[in-house]
């Protein structure tokens, strides 16, 4: 069974958020949350909230055991861009974009190996 959660328009650039997504991809959920608490990136807080939301979805909606969950898929896509202006030379205004991220995670349960 798969359990999903997502964040829309998270205030971090996709390029920076993908570094954290690559770091936690494929890990146990509890281990990933423990490691994210000590990562030195702003987007780490958003990933912790997202993983906690996915765990809550699994436990409350499907009565899943959270100790068996791992991150099957995590994806960071580009969200909306906020268009802003910065002062330029000779009184000009130079445009730039504040990029936002859409982050989605899919959790799955580990398969239990049968003993012989």
C-alpha positions as a LaTeX table, in Angstrom:
\begin{tabular}{lrrr}
\hline
Residue & $x$ (\AA) & $y$ (\AA) & $z$ (\AA) \\
\hline
Unk1 & 0.00 & 0.00 & 0.00 \\
Unk2 & 1.20 & 3.51 & $-0.76$ \\
Unk3 & 0.58 & 6.61 & 1.35 \\
Unk4 & 0.92 & 10.12 & $-0.08$ \\
Unk5 & 1.34 & 13.70 & 1.07 \\
Unk6 & 2.33 & 16.91 & $-0.70$ \\
Unk7 & 3.18 & 20.57 & $-0.18$ \\
Unk8 & 2.21 & 23.15 & $-2.79$ \\
Unk9 & 4.22 & 26.36 & $-3.30$ \\
Unk10 & 6.79 & 25.78 & $-0.56$ \\
Unk11 & 9.06 & 28.83 & $-0.21$ \\
Unk12 & 12.31 & 27.23 & $-1.30$ \\
Unk13 & 13.81 & 26.93 & $-4.74$ \\
Unk14 & 13.44 & 23.50 & $-6.38$ \\
Unk15 & 17.19 & 23.23 & $-6.91$ \\
Unk16 & 17.91 & 23.60 & $-3.19$ \\
Unk17 & 15.01 & 21.36 & $-2.15$ \\
Unk18 & 16.18 & 18.55 & $-4.48$ \\
Unk19 & 19.42 & 18.31 & $-2.49$ \\
Unk20 & 17.42 & 17.32 & 0.57 \\
Unk21 & 15.11 & 15.03 & $-1.43$ \\
Unk22 & 18.12 & 13.12 & $-2.75$ \\
Unk23 & 19.46 & 12.87 & 0.80 \\
Unk24 & 16.36 & 11.15 & 2.25 \\
Unk25 & 15.15 & 9.13 & $-0.74$ \\
Unk26 & 14.78 & 5.42 & 0.06 \\
Unk27 & 15.37 & 5.74 & 3.83 \\
Unk28 & 13.18 & 4.66 & 6.72 \\
Unk29 & 10.83 & 7.46 & 7.73 \\
Unk30 & 11.93 & 7.66 & 11.37 \\
Unk31 & 15.61 & 7.65 & 10.38 \\
Unk32 & 15.02 & 10.33 & 7.73 \\
Unk33 & 13.24 & 12.62 & 10.22 \\
Unk34 & 16.05 & 12.16 & 12.74 \\
Unk35 & 18.66 & 13.08 & 10.13 \\
Unk36 & 16.65 & 16.05 & 8.82 \\
Unk37 & 16.60 & 17.62 & 12.29 \\
Unk38 & 20.37 & 18.13 & 12.04 \\
Unk39 & 20.66 & 19.13 & 8.39 \\
Unk40 & 21.83 & 22.69 & 7.83 \\
Unk41 & 19.24 & 23.69 & 5.22 \\
Unk42 & 16.12 & 25.85 & 5.52 \\
Unk43 & 14.00 & 23.44 & 3.45 \\
Unk44 & 14.65 & 20.66 & 5.98 \\
Unk45 & 11.83 & 21.97 & 8.19 \\
Unk46 & 9.34 & 21.62 & 5.35 \\
Unk47 & 10.45 & 18.06 & 4.65 \\
Unk48 & 9.99 & 17.12 & 8.32 \\
Unk49 & 6.44 & 18.50 & 8.28 \\
Unk50 & 5.72 & 16.71 & 5.01 \\
Unk51 & 6.95 & 13.36 & 6.32 \\
Unk52 & 4.97 & 13.76 & 9.55 \\
Unk53 & 1.86 & 14.50 & 7.47 \\
Unk54 & 2.42 & 11.39 & 5.34 \\
Unk55 & 2.87 & 9.26 & 8.48 \\
Unk56 & $-0.35$ & 10.68 & 9.94 \\
Unk57 & $-2.18$ & 9.91 & 6.68 \\
Unk58 & $-0.94$ & 6.32 & 6.81 \\
Unk59 & $-1.82$ & 5.78 & 10.47 \\
Unk60 & $-5.20$ & 7.53 & 10.58 \\
Unk61 & $-6.62$ & 6.67 & 7.17 \\
Unk62 & $-5.23$ & 3.16 & 6.67 \\
Unk63 & $-4.15$ & 1.97 & 10.17 \\
Unk64 & $-0.60$ & 1.39 & 8.95 \\
Unk65 & 2.33 & 0.65 & 11.25 \\
Unk66 & 4.68 & 3.65 & 11.10 \\
Unk67 & 7.73 & 1.59 & 12.07 \\
Unk68 & 7.53 & $-0.29$ & 8.74 \\
Unk69 & 7.31 & 2.77 & 6.48 \\
Unk70 & 10.03 & 3.96 & 4.12 \\
Unk71 & 10.24 & 6.71 & 1.51 \\
Unk72 & 9.42 & 5.03 & $-1.79$ \\
Unk73 & 9.32 & 8.17 & $-3.91$ \\
Unk74 & 9.98 & 11.84 & $-3.25$ \\
Unk75 & 9.67 & 14.45 & $-5.97$ \\
Unk76 & 10.38 & 18.17 & $-6.08$ \\
Unk77 & 8.75 & 20.08 & $-8.94$ \\
Unk78 & 8.77 & 23.75 & $-9.80$ \\
Unk79 & 5.82 & 25.69 & $-8.41$ \\
Unk80 & 4.66 & 29.22 & $-9.10$ \\
Unk81 & 7.19 & 32.04 & $-9.35$ \\
Unk82 & 6.80 & 35.33 & $-7.54$ \\
Unk83 & 7.83 & 38.16 & $-9.84$ \\
Unk84 & 9.85 & 40.83 & $-8.03$ \\
Unk85 & 12.05 & 43.79 & $-8.92$ \\
Unk86 & 15.45 & 44.89 & $-7.67$ \\
Unk87 & 17.04 & 48.31 & $-8.03$ \\
Unk88 & 19.43 & 48.56 & $-10.95$ \\
Unk89 & 21.84 & 51.17 & $-12.21$ \\
Unk90 & 20.63 & 54.54 & $-13.52$ \\
Unk91 & 17.30 & 54.26 & $-11.69$ \\
Unk92 & 16.19 & 51.11 & $-13.49$ \\
Unk93 & 14.21 & 48.23 & $-12.03$ \\
Unk94 & 15.59 & 44.76 & $-12.80$ \\
Unk95 & 13.14 & 41.84 & $-12.65$ \\
Unk96 & 13.86 & 38.54 & $-10.92$ \\
Unk97 & 11.82 & 35.53 & $-9.83$ \\
Unk98 & 11.42 & 34.05 & $-6.39$ \\
Unk99 & 10.91 & 30.40 & $-7.22$ \\
Unk100 & 8.64 & 28.09 & $-5.22$ \\
Unk101 & 8.54 & 24.29 & $-4.99$ \\
Unk102 & 5.85 & 21.63 & $-5.10$ \\
Unk103 & 7.03 & 18.66 & $-3.03$ \\
Unk104 & 5.30 & 15.28 & $-2.98$ \\
Unk105 & 6.21 & 12.11 & $-1.12$ \\
Unk106 & 5.02 & 8.51 & $-1.39$ \\
Unk107 & 5.56 & 6.15 & 1.54 \\
Unk108 & 5.31 & 2.37 & 1.38 \\
Unk109 & 5.61 & $-0.50$ & 3.84 \\
Unk110 & 8.64 & $-2.74$ & 3.84 \\
Unk111 & 8.00 & $-6.28$ & 2.69 \\
Unk112 & 8.47 & $-8.76$ & 5.53 \\
Unk113 & 10.73 & $-11.63$ & 4.55 \\
Unk114 & 9.40 & $-15.07$ & 5.42 \\
Unk115 & 11.73 & $-17.12$ & 7.60 \\
Unk116 & 12.67 & $-20.65$ & 6.56 \\
\hline
\end{tabular}
